[in-house]
């Protein structure tokens, strides 16, 4: 999926601009976890197409959490 390398790239770019690496990576993990919970919306829609949409959206957004590599502060 195209999201996978983009999440790590975006985090690295933000860190390169001088932001604290620990805070940036925690933000990506928390955002990915919250966005990944959008799969719950699929349980409450009436159409199969919308349920599929929320499933795909959830998996795509959860990449932020899974692809953020924890690194210690330098």
Order of alpha helices (4+ residues) and beta strands (2+ residues): alpha-alpha-alpha
